[in-house]
Structure formats: C-alpha cells, structure tokens
C-alpha cells in the first residue's frame, strides 16, 4: 500500500482564484520568546486544494456540517482529459468509461494543469466539462468530482453553470488537485477530509490516494 499526496502546498504567494485573498501566516509566539512556536493562519475556505459544498453556490443548500464523514472518501478513478478539443470535456469522452465510473465514488479529471501551478497559465485555457457532460456525471452515483484545475467552470464564467449542475445533486467538487497523472490505470481509495467547520461552504483538504499496487484497471 502506498500513499499518494494529491494536495497543493499552502504557502504565501501561492496561486489563488482571482479575488480570493492570499493566505497569511503570522507568527504569534516563538520558542525564543515564549518557549513554544505558534502562528496565526488567515486563509480563505477556497485556498489551495479544497472542496466546494452546495451552499457555496446555492441559496439554502446543505453546508459542510450536514455531510457525514463518509462523504469524503471512497473509491477513486482518474480519467485522462489532456487531449480535449476546443477545451471541452464532452460526454462522448466519458461514456466509454461508464462501467468504471459506476463503480467509483470520486471521478478525478487529469488535465495536466497542475504542471503549470504557480504560473499565469494555470488560470487560463484549462478544459471544462460541457453542460451535457456535467449533467451526465450528475446522474451517476458519485460522491464527488475532482480536477487538477483552478475551477470546474471556465475562467470567464459568471453564473458557474458546472458548479450549479454538480452541486444541485450534492456532489462534492474538489479543485486544485495535484499528481493525478501518477494514478492513471490504478484503483485506489481517495480521501479529501475537510476541516470540521460549522456552516462551511468549502474547506481546504489534504487530498490523498491510498493505492494497492497489485491492482490495476484492465
């Protein structure tokens, strides 16, 4: 069994969604002065690798504290979507994997965008689900959908249609994943446990995959 870290590191100056404040790490105690070290963390709930819950977009929808802890782990599947046409992940790209998707809890889309994390390119030209593909996934028995991108919606989206479709079905959205390419052709247990936030609409997570290297997809 191996543990794969699928999370981006939280640090000053890290990429954040446009308009999201940069995280701050302020020392409030030092070993030299106080005998112990402590720091004050100021981060948006959407910083780094994080999950979105329905209340992020939908008025009156379920928030983090209404989700059972079992909602945040399950069988994972990574699909390679690096070769999309016109920047769209279509339903025709997903349907050939219907049997595998039906057996997983979290579908993770590997676009390769994590390779440009920390550059301006990370915020541009990433693929997104077509409306038909998002609706098709929303009809699948999934717990969530994850991406190695800044958002599941296009950079110029204002009404966040993919968020709307997935969150209306109470699917968890996981954004800013990393290292997904290493999980192609593997079966694994995916975990994205959030902070236990009251009424949270989102939370940073430490996303990981637990892999039994003796098992692979056919």
Backbone torsions as a table, in degrees:
resi	resn	phi	psi	omega
1	UNK	NA	131.2	176.6
2	UNK	-122.3	149.6	176.6
3	UNK	-107.7	122.5	178.0
4	UNK	-105.2	126.3	177.6
5	UNK	-83.7	120.9	-177.8
6	UNK	-109.9	18.9	-172.4
7	UNK	-110.5	146.2	171.4
8	UNK	-82.4	147.3	-178.7
9	UNK	-76.8	134.9	175.2
10	UNK	-81.3	122.5	-179.3
11	UNK	-161.5	160.4	177.7
12	UNK	-61.0	139.2	177.7
13	UNK	80.5	5.8	-179.1
14	UNK	-70.7	158.9	176.5
15	UNK	-61.7	134.2	175.4
16	UNK	-134.0	150.7	177.4
17	UNK	-56.1	137.3	-178.6
18	UNK	-49.9	124.8	-178.3
19	UNK	98.0	-16.4	176.6
20	UNK	-80.4	129.3	-179.5
21	UNK	-61.7	145.4	174.3
22	UNK	-65.2	145.5	176.3
23	UNK	-68.5	148.9	178.1
24	UNK	-126.3	140.7	-179.3
25	UNK	-125.7	104.0	-172.6
26	UNK	-111.1	117.7	176.1
27	UNK	-65.0	132.4	177.0
28	UNK	-118.7	-11.4	174.3
29	UNK	-149.7	148.4	176.4
30	UNK	-128.6	155.4	177.4
31	UNK	-61.7	-39.2	-177.8
32	UNK	-63.7	-42.9	-174.7
33	UNK	-92.8	-31.9	-170.5
34	UNK	-121.5	-8.4	-178.5
35	UNK	85.2	-1.8	176.9
36	UNK	-154.9	158.8	-179.8
37	UNK	-107.5	136.0	178.2
38	UNK	-151.6	147.1	177.6
39	UNK	-136.2	152.4	176.8
40	UNK	-94.5	124.0	179.7
41	UNK	-101.4	129.1	174.7
42	UNK	-121.7	103.5	-176.9
43	UNK	-137.4	145.1	170.8
44	UNK	-68.9	152.8	176.5
45	UNK	-67.1	-11.0	179.8
46	UNK	-108.6	26.3	-178.4
47	UNK	-86.4	135.6	174.8
48	UNK	62.4	-150.8	176.6
49	UNK	-68.4	118.5	-173.4
50	UNK	-149.1	165.8	175.0
51	UNK	-109.3	147.3	170.9
52	UNK	-107.5	136.7	176.0
53	UNK	-109.3	164.5	-176.5
54	UNK	-52.6	-36.7	-177.9
55	UNK	-68.5	-6.9	174.9
56	UNK	-65.8	-33.3	-173.2
57	UNK	-121.5	-32.9	-169.0
58	UNK	-105.9	124.6	-179.9
59	UNK	-62.2	127.5	177.0
60	UNK	76.0	7.0	-178.0
61	UNK	-81.0	165.8	-177.5
62	UNK	-59.8	140.1	177.2
63	UNK	-104.7	-179.3	-172.1
64	UNK	-57.2	-41.0	-174.5
65	UNK	-73.5	-4.9	175.7
66	UNK	-92.9	-7.6	-179.6
67	UNK	-91.4	132.7	175.9
68	UNK	-69.3	150.8	-178.3
69	UNK	-58.3	-27.0	179.0
70	UNK	-68.2	-12.1	179.3
71	UNK	-71.9	-13.2	-169.4
72	UNK	-110.1	16.5	171.7
73	UNK	-151.9	157.4	178.7
74	UNK	165.7	-177.1	-179.7
75	UNK	-65.2	133.4	-178.0
76	UNK	-112.3	151.7	176.4
77	UNK	-139.1	130.0	176.2
78	UNK	-106.5	128.2	173.0
79	UNK	-109.8	140.9	179.4
80	UNK	-84.8	112.9	179.7
81	UNK	-120.6	30.4	-177.3
82	UNK	-73.2	-20.2	-175.5
83	UNK	-111.3	53.5	178.4
84	UNK	-78.9	153.6	174.8
85	UNK	-100.1	134.3	178.6
86	UNK	58.0	22.8	175.2
87	UNK	71.5	17.0	-178.1
88	UNK	-116.1	133.8	171.6
89	UNK	-92.4	107.9	-171.8
90	UNK	-92.7	164.7	178.2
91	UNK	-66.1	-29.8	178.0
92	UNK	-66.5	-25.0	176.3
93	UNK	-76.8	-24.2	-175.4
94	UNK	-93.9	-36.3	-172.0
95	UNK	-59.3	-34.8	177.8
96	UNK	-60.6	-17.7	-179.6
97	UNK	-104.2	19.0	-173.8
98	UNK	-56.9	-42.1	-178.3
99	UNK	-63.7	-41.4	178.8
100	UNK	-68.5	-41.2	180.0
101	UNK	-63.5	-36.8	-179.4
102	UNK	-65.2	-22.2	-178.6
103	UNK	-97.7	-2.0	-178.1
104	UNK	-110.0	164.4	177.2
105	UNK	-101.8	-33.6	-179.4
106	UNK	-126.3	122.5	173.9
107	UNK	-97.8	121.8	-178.9
108	UNK	-112.2	129.1	-175.7
109	UNK	-102.9	118.8	-178.0
110	UNK	-95.3	103.1	179.5
111	UNK	-96.3	-14.9	-174.9
112	UNK	84.3	1.0	-176.9
113	UNK	-68.1	-21.9	178.2
114	UNK	-65.1	-16.3	176.4
115	UNK	-68.7	-20.3	179.9
116	UNK	-111.9	18.5	173.4
117	UNK	-54.0	133.8	179.4
118	UNK	93.6	-0.4	176.6
119	UNK	-119.3	165.1	179.5
120	UNK	-65.4	-24.5	-179.4
121	UNK	-63.4	-24.0	-178.2
122	UNK	-61.9	-25.7	-176.7
123	UNK	-93.5	2.2	-172.5
124	UNK	-133.4	151.5	166.8
125	UNK	60.3	24.4	174.6
126	UNK	-86.5	150.0	-179.0
127	UNK	-75.3	153.7	176.8
128	UNK	-134.4	157.4	176.3
129	UNK	-67.0	136.9	169.4
130	UNK	-67.8	162.3	179.5
131	UNK	-61.1	-40.1	179.2
132	UNK	-64.0	-41.2	179.4
133	UNK	-66.6	-41.0	178.7
134	UNK	-63.0	-41.9	179.2
135	UNK	-66.6	-37.1	178.5
136	UNK	-65.0	-43.9	178.3
137	UNK	-65.2	-36.9	179.8
138	UNK	-64.2	-20.9	178.5
139	UNK	-89.2	-6.6	179.7
140	UNK	-84.7	155.1	-178.8
141	UNK	-81.2	60.6	-178.2
142	UNK	-99.4	155.7	168.0
143	UNK	-88.8	-30.6	-177.1
144	UNK	-169.6	168.9	177.2
145	UNK	-128.7	132.7	-179.2
146	UNK	-123.4	152.9	-179.6
147	UNK	-140.5	152.2	174.0
148	UNK	-95.2	48.0	-174.5
149	UNK	-137.6	167.2	-178.0
150	UNK	-69.7	-23.4	-177.0
151	UNK	-162.3	157.9	170.9
152	UNK	-84.4	-10.3	177.6
153	UNK	-105.4	158.9	-178.4
154	UNK	-64.3	155.8	-177.4
155	UNK	-57.6	-31.0	-176.6
156	UNK	-97.0	10.2	-178.6
157	UNK	-68.0	137.4	177.5
158	UNK	-115.0	-26.8	178.8
159	UNK	-106.7	1.5	172.5
160	UNK	50.4	61.0	-173.1
161	UNK	-64.2	-37.0	179.9
162	UNK	-68.4	-43.7	173.1
163	UNK	-53.1	-47.2	-176.5
164	UNK	-58.5	-48.0	-175.9
165	UNK	-63.2	-47.8	-176.6
166	UNK	-70.9	-43.7	-175.8
167	UNK	-72.1	-26.8	175.5
168	UNK	-62.2	-27.1	177.6
169	UNK	-95.5	9.9	178.3
170	UNK	61.1	31.8	170.0
171	UNK	-80.4	137.4	175.3
172	UNK	-77.1	137.2	175.3
173	UNK	-107.2	128.9	178.7
174	UNK	-114.7	121.5	-177.4
175	UNK	-118.2	157.9	178.5
176	UNK	64.7	39.5	173.3
177	UNK	-73.7	164.7	-180.0
178	UNK	-138.5	160.6	171.2
179	UNK	63.1	27.4	-178.2
180	UNK	-70.7	-29.3	-177.1
181	UNK	-58.0	-33.1	-178.3
182	UNK	-68.6	-10.4	-176.9
183	UNK	-104.8	0.9	175.9
184	UNK	-60.6	135.8	177.0
185	UNK	72.5	16.5	174.7
186	UNK	-116.1	150.3	163.7
187	UNK	-96.9	147.7	-175.4
188	UNK	-161.4	162.4	171.4
189	UNK	-96.3	123.0	-178.9
190	UNK	-100.7	135.0	178.9
191	UNK	-129.9	134.4	177.3
192	UNK	-141.4	62.0	-174.5
193	UNK	-73.3	127.0	-179.4
194	UNK	-88.5	169.4	165.8
195	UNK	-65.1	151.0	-177.9
196	UNK	-86.7	78.2	-173.9
197	UNK	-95.8	131.9	174.9
198	UNK	-70.2	127.1	176.6
199	UNK	58.0	28.4	-180.0
200	UNK	-70.7	138.1	174.4
201	UNK	-94.7	-8.9	-179.1
202	UNK	-167.5	169.8	175.0
203	UNK	-163.8	140.9	166.9
204	UNK	-59.4	147.8	179.1
205	UNK	-135.3	157.3	167.6
206	UNK	-101.1	92.5	-177.6
207	UNK	-80.4	131.5	179.5
208	UNK	-140.6	159.9	172.2
209	UNK	-121.6	133.2	175.2
210	UNK	-103.8	116.2	-168.8
211	UNK	-117.4	128.9	168.5
212	UNK	-95.0	107.6	-173.3
213	UNK	-68.1	-5.3	176.8
214	UNK	-84.7	-5.1	-178.0
215	UNK	-116.9	132.8	175.9
216	UNK	-139.5	158.9	174.3
217	UNK	-72.2	148.1	177.0
218	UNK	-76.8	NA	NA
